[in-house]
Amino acid sequence: MQQIETAVIGGGIAGLALSLALVRKGHKVTLFEANGGAYQASVRNFGLIWPSGQKIGPMRQMALHSRELWIKAAREASFSINPNGSLYLAQTDTECDIINWYVQNDQEEDNPARILSPSEAQNLAPAVKPDHLKQALYYPSDACVQPVNACRQIEKYLSQHDMVDIQYFTKVLMVDGNRLITAREVYKADRIFVASGHFFKEWYPQLFETSKSRICKLHMMRTTEQPDGWALGPNLCGGLTLLHYPSFAEAPDIQNLHKEALDKWPDQMKHGIHVLIAQHHDGKITLGDSHHYESDVSPFDEEAVFNAIMEYTEHISQIPNLKLESRWQGVYAKSGDSLPIVERIDDYTTFVGALGGAGMTLSMGLADWVVNDSIPETLDLSGSRFSAPAESNP
């Protein structure tokens, strides 16, 4: 039996962020990863660090803190981060009412959101399609990384750190008190963090059930490189995105937008589609995504879903090259109220997960708060906080 100080189970972005936070506090870390590195949700996303989608208050604070730590991690681990902000494109009066409500209620930051005219939006982002554009919401504090590159560089940085031991291709079969049992060895740890991603359902099925968590499958795609160094500018999204994020949920017109979207975009609404558009340092564009909540994730992707994503992409944007290089499916676990879960399993083990579609946005800040025991008292992230069925997002 090997004695170790602090164990982190799971080498996705949550486990990597926990490892970074622990090392910064002076802990020796043994990171257990069942594969050769992050390969699930952490590398199958846009790479967006998206504070604009988090509701004002502690969740927005977590996201902005996470952004600061992403910048620090990029410097330490030598990968690119693009602090390019984001544009929400409003094409209807209802969408304009919602983004104006957002700006009126979102003025507590040093660099707050603001409303742009169509010409201002086009000057900032050549990909903005002028047809039917009425206004745009510009949020300057959003950012973007290339997720595969960022995860690989953080893995490399940690593997070279004298306080870290990464055990690749080592699946932890069971945690029993302070013992971790793998196929090859048994370890004894002073403290254990489980960051198992959507495998949360297998690790703690009762917690998964009581927290009303669900598994979400996504359809994603990426273009080949854009011509002549063409640059997207800010990350882009449209009116359907206003239905997806907690920061817009309390807007007075949100239900009107939901009804309008059902009428105008029935296929997109059927498949939970809202389009995000991000460009990385290689010049390629990542597009998506759909949201299908399933008890078991189907391995089969529907061409109709990809077509519906592309239809809305072409409705709000004018990207010169939409030739696809790759398509894939993402998957993540999401709690009943869309908040992450930090659950103390016993005296030794803490589970950190169910970050939903905000894993890149929240992971760094959440990990730092968990390790430093600084989660605000006003923010209950325990899995036992559910006392009644939670309503899903429209």
SULHUGI-V245102 format. One record per backbone hydrogen bond with DSSP energy under -0.5 kcal/mol. CO is the residue of the C=O (numbers start at 1). NH is the residue of the N-H. E is the energy in kcal/mol with one decimal. If there is no record, write none. Layout:
co=CO nh=NH e=E
co=CO nh=NH e=E
This chain:
co=2 nh=4 e=-0.5
co=2 nh=188 e=-3.4
co=4 nh=190 e=-0.9
co=5 nh=190 e=-1.5
co=5 nh=191 e=-1.5
co=6 nh=30 e=-2.7
co=7 nh=193 e=-2.6
co=8 nh=10 e=-0.7
co=8 nh=32 e=-3.0
co=9 nh=195 e=-3.1
co=12 nh=16 e=-2.8
co=13 nh=17 e=-2.5
co=14 nh=18 e=-2.3
co=15 nh=19 e=-2.2
co=16 nh=20 e=-2.4
co=17 nh=21 e=-2.5
co=18 nh=22 e=-2.5
co=19 nh=23 e=-2.5
co=20 nh=24 e=-2.3
co=21 nh=25 e=-1.0
co=22 nh=27 e=-2.6
co=23 nh=26 e=-1.7
co=28 nh=6 e=-1.4
co=29 nh=31 e=-0.5
co=29 nh=165 e=-2.4
co=30 nh=8 e=-2.5
co=30 nh=32 e=-0.5
co=31 nh=33 e=-0.6
co=31 nh=167 e=-3.5
co=32 nh=10 e=-3.1
co=33 nh=170 e=-2.4
co=35 nh=169 e=-2.1
co=40 nh=43 e=-1.8
co=40 nh=44 e=-0.6
co=41 nh=44 e=-0.9
co=47 nh=145 e=-2.5
co=48 nh=50 e=-0.7
co=49 nh=51 e=-0.5
co=49 nh=143 e=-2.5
co=50 nh=53 e=-1.6
co=51 nh=54 e=-1.9
co=53 nh=247 e=-1.6
co=55 nh=60 e=-1.3
co=57 nh=61 e=-2.3
co=58 nh=62 e=-2.5
co=59 nh=63 e=-2.1
co=60 nh=64 e=-2.6
co=61 nh=65 e=-2.4
co=62 nh=66 e=-2.4
co=63 nh=67 e=-2.1
co=64 nh=68 e=-1.8
co=65 nh=69 e=-2.0
co=66 nh=70 e=-2.4
co=67 nh=71 e=-2.0
co=68 nh=72 e=-1.8
co=69 nh=73 e=-2.8
co=70 nh=74 e=-2.7
co=71 nh=75 e=-1.6
co=72 nh=76 e=-2.3
co=73 nh=77 e=-3.1
co=74 nh=78 e=-0.9
co=74 nh=79 e=-1.5
co=80 nh=146 e=-0.5
co=81 nh=83 e=-0.7
co=82 nh=84 e=-1.9
co=82 nh=144 e=-1.6
co=85 nh=235 e=-2.3
co=86 nh=139 e=-2.5
co=87 nh=89 e=-0.6
co=87 nh=237 e=-1.6
co=88 nh=90 e=-0.5
co=88 nh=137 e=-2.6
co=89 nh=91 e=-0.5
co=90 nh=134 e=-2.7
co=90 nh=135 e=-1.6
co=92 nh=96 e=-2.1
co=93 nh=97 e=-2.5
co=94 nh=98 e=-2.0
co=95 nh=99 e=-2.3
co=96 nh=100 e=-2.2
co=97 nh=101 e=-2.0
co=98 nh=102 e=-2.2
co=99 nh=103 e=-2.0
co=100 nh=104 e=-2.1
co=101 nh=105 e=-1.4
co=103 nh=106 e=-1.2
co=106 nh=113 e=-0.6
co=109 nh=112 e=-0.5
co=114 nh=138 e=-3.1
co=116 nh=136 e=-1.8
co=117 nh=121 e=-2.5
co=118 nh=122 e=-2.3
co=119 nh=123 e=-2.1
co=120 nh=124 e=-1.5
co=121 nh=125 e=-2.1
co=125 nh=128 e=-1.8
co=127 nh=318 e=-2.6
co=128 nh=130 e=-0.5
co=130 nh=133 e=-1.6
co=135 nh=90 e=-2.6
co=136 nh=116 e=-3.2
co=136 nh=138 e=-0.6
co=137 nh=88 e=-2.5
co=137 nh=139 e=-0.6
co=138 nh=114 e=-2.1
co=138 nh=140 e=-0.6
co=139 nh=86 e=-1.8
co=139 nh=142 e=-1.0
co=142 nh=85 e=-2.2
co=143 nh=49 e=-2.4
co=144 nh=82 e=-3.2
co=145 nh=147 e=-0.8
co=146 nh=150 e=-3.0
co=147 nh=151 e=-2.5
co=148 nh=152 e=-2.5
co=149 nh=153 e=-2.4
co=150 nh=154 e=-2.2
co=151 nh=155 e=-2.6
co=152 nh=156 e=-2.3
co=153 nh=157 e=-2.6
co=154 nh=158 e=-2.7
co=155 nh=159 e=-2.5
co=156 nh=160 e=-1.3
co=158 nh=161 e=-1.4
co=161 nh=164 e=-1.7
co=163 nh=29 e=-3.0
co=165 nh=31 e=-2.3
co=165 nh=167 e=-0.6
co=166 nh=168 e=-1.0
co=167 nh=33 e=-2.4
co=167 nh=170 e=-0.6
co=170 nh=172 e=-0.5
co=171 nh=173 e=-0.7
co=171 nh=183 e=-0.6
co=174 nh=181 e=-2.9
co=175 nh=177 e=-0.5
co=176 nh=179 e=-2.0
co=178 nh=189 e=-2.8
co=179 nh=176 e=-2.6
co=179 nh=181 e=-0.5
co=180 nh=182 e=-0.6
co=180 nh=187 e=-2.9
co=181 nh=173 e=-2.5
co=181 nh=174 e=-1.3
co=185 nh=182 e=-2.8
co=186 nh=2 e=-2.3
co=187 nh=180 e=-2.8
co=188 nh=4 e=-3.1
co=191 nh=7 e=-2.8
co=192 nh=350 e=-2.3
co=193 nh=9 e=-3.1
co=193 nh=195 e=-0.6
co=194 nh=352 e=-2.7
co=196 nh=199 e=-1.8
co=197 nh=200 e=-1.6
co=198 nh=201 e=-1.3
co=199 nh=202 e=-1.4
co=199 nh=203 e=-2.1
co=200 nh=204 e=-2.6
co=204 nh=208 e=-2.6
co=205 nh=209 e=-2.1
co=206 nh=210 e=-2.9
co=207 nh=211 e=-2.1
co=208 nh=213 e=-2.2
co=209 nh=212 e=-1.6
co=211 nh=336 e=-2.4
co=214 nh=334 e=-2.7
co=215 nh=294 e=-2.2
co=216 nh=332 e=-1.9
co=217 nh=292 e=-2.3
co=218 nh=220 e=-0.5
co=218 nh=330 e=-1.3
co=219 nh=289 e=-0.6
co=219 nh=290 e=-0.5
co=220 nh=328 e=-2.1
co=221 nh=287 e=-3.3
co=222 nh=325 e=-3.2
co=222 nh=326 e=-1.7
co=226 nh=229 e=-0.7
co=227 nh=230 e=-2.1
co=232 nh=127 e=-0.6
co=235 nh=87 e=-3.0
co=236 nh=277 e=-2.2
co=237 nh=89 e=-2.8
co=238 nh=241 e=-1.2
co=239 nh=242 e=-1.2
co=240 nh=243 e=-1.2
co=241 nh=244 e=-1.6
co=241 nh=245 e=-1.1
co=245 nh=248 e=-1.7
co=246 nh=249 e=-1.0
co=248 nh=251 e=-1.9
co=251 nh=254 e=-1.9
co=253 nh=257 e=-2.1
co=254 nh=258 e=-1.9
co=255 nh=259 e=-2.1
co=256 nh=260 e=-2.4
co=257 nh=261 e=-2.8
co=258 nh=262 e=-2.0
co=259 nh=263 e=-1.5
co=260 nh=264 e=-2.5
co=261 nh=265 e=-3.1
co=265 nh=269 e=-2.5
co=266 nh=270 e=-2.3
co=267 nh=271 e=-1.5
co=268 nh=273 e=-3.2
co=269 nh=272 e=-1.2
co=271 nh=291 e=-2.5
co=275 nh=238 e=-0.7
co=276 nh=288 e=-1.0
co=277 nh=236 e=-2.1
co=278 nh=286 e=-3.1
co=280 nh=283 e=-2.4
co=283 nh=226 e=-1.1
co=284 nh=280 e=-1.7
co=285 nh=223 e=-2.8
co=286 nh=278 e=-2.0
co=287 nh=221 e=-2.2
co=288 nh=276 e=-3.2
co=289 nh=274 e=-1.6
co=291 nh=293 e=-0.5
co=292 nh=217 e=-3.0
co=292 nh=294 e=-0.6
co=294 nh=215 e=-0.7
co=302 nh=305 e=-0.7
co=302 nh=306 e=-1.4
co=303 nh=307 e=-2.4
co=304 nh=308 e=-2.0
co=305 nh=309 e=-2.1
co=306 nh=310 e=-2.4
co=307 nh=311 e=-2.5
co=308 nh=312 e=-1.8
co=309 nh=313 e=-2.2
co=310 nh=314 e=-2.5
co=311 nh=315 e=-1.1
co=312 nh=316 e=-1.6
co=313 nh=317 e=-1.7
co=316 nh=129 e=-1.8
co=318 nh=320 e=-0.5
co=320 nh=322 e=-0.5
co=323 nh=224 e=-2.3
co=326 nh=222 e=-2.5
co=328 nh=220 e=-2.6
co=330 nh=218 e=-2.3
co=332 nh=216 e=-3.2
co=333 nh=356 e=-2.0
co=334 nh=214 e=-2.6
co=335 nh=338 e=-1.4
co=341 nh=353 e=-2.4
co=343 nh=345 e=-0.9
co=343 nh=351 e=-3.1
co=348 nh=192 e=-2.8
co=349 nh=345 e=-1.8
co=349 nh=346 e=-1.4
co=350 nh=194 e=-2.7
co=351 nh=343 e=-2.2
co=353 nh=341 e=-3.1
co=354 nh=335 e=-0.7
co=355 nh=358 e=-2.0
co=356 nh=359 e=-0.7
co=358 nh=362 e=-2.8
co=359 nh=363 e=-2.1
co=362 nh=366 e=-3.1
co=363 nh=367 e=-2.5
co=364 nh=368 e=-1.9
co=365 nh=369 e=-2.2
co=366 nh=370 e=-2.7
co=367 nh=371 e=-2.7
co=368 nh=372 e=-2.0
co=369 nh=374 e=-2.8
co=370 nh=373 e=-1.1
co=376 nh=379 e=-2.0
co=378 nh=380 e=-0.7
co=379 nh=381 e=-0.7
co=381 nh=342 e=-2.5
co=382 nh=385 e=-1.4
co=385 nh=387 e=-0.7
